[in-house]
Amino acid sequence: MPLTLITMPSDADLAWAEHEARQQIIDRYIDARTQTEATAVRWDAIEYDRANPLASSLVAELDTYDQLVAA
């Protein structure tokens, strides 16, 4: 039976994957058409923050976006 080596992703690959996941949530928030959609995306951001406690807060980033739009 041949062995298959499992290769771990590089730090750069992991960083890009994290960036993509965050950007998808941000894009969904920006594209939300109703308050219900925006709230659902905020819950996804909360879950992301809970799952990634060492990363910067995604909820805070969404709040910053709200402040920029209101200005």
Residue, then its C-alpha position, 0 to 999 in steps of 0.5 A: m500500500p503506497l503512502t500518501l504524504i499530507t502537506m501542510p499549507s504554507d503560512a502565506d496560503l493560510a493568510w490568504a485563506e483567512h483574508e478571503a474568508r474575511q473578505q467574503i463576510i465583508d462583501r456580504y455585509i456591504d451587499a446586504r439589502t435588508q436589515t435582516e440580511a445585515t444582521a445575519v452576516r453580523w452573526d457570521a462575523i461574531e462566529y468568525d471572531r469567536a473561532n479566531p480569537l487571535a485575529s483582529s475583530l471582524v465585527a469591529e471592521l464591519d462597524t468601521y464600514d458603517q461609520l464610513v458609510a454614515a459620514 
